[in-house]
Amino acid sequence: MALRSLRPRPEVLLEEVRPPQRLAPWAFAITAEVNGPAEVLATGRLVLLHDPEGQVAWDGDLRVVAYVRAELDAELAADPLLPAVGWSWLTDALEASGAQFAALGGTVTETSSARFGDIAGPARTDDLELRASWTPRTTDIGPHGEAFCDLLASVVGLPPVGVTLFKA
């Protein structure tokens, strides 16, 4: 219920989807899109897994799994600190939301793709993918969903709610 009642900022659209079936006896999933003026800026997925018997690797009976993907501009993609900064977006969001967690792990992946020949699209794209999972330390899942929404906003560089950026 806590994830169904999330109220993210207007740019973040959430939708309940069918969860993975074989990872745990019980699961819930939402997808997310962060929309800009004319395009989707980032996509994501948040999955809550529950195994009443617990799993040793989880260090508990609940597990949150998050995935975020966003296209980057070439300058940001070239920054050697990008993976560490991407990870800090997640840890900062978890801390700011008050989510209590353990067993946090994941990856930040940078990819660069070049298209050739008859394949349509831009000549080059750079992407960031963040995959992470953690164990909630309480049954209050709301802060974990809030952290996911904040992570999405950070990945695309949205200003804090109520702040408007001026373009020169």
PyMOL commands that set and color helices and strands:
alter all, ss='L'
color gray80, all
select helices_A, chain A and resi 56-58+74-77+82-97+142-156
alter helices_A, ss='H'
color red, helices_A
select strands_A, chain A and resi 12-17+26-35+40-55+60-72+101-114+124-136
alter strands_A, ss='S'
color yellow, strands_A
deselect
rebuild
show_as cartoon
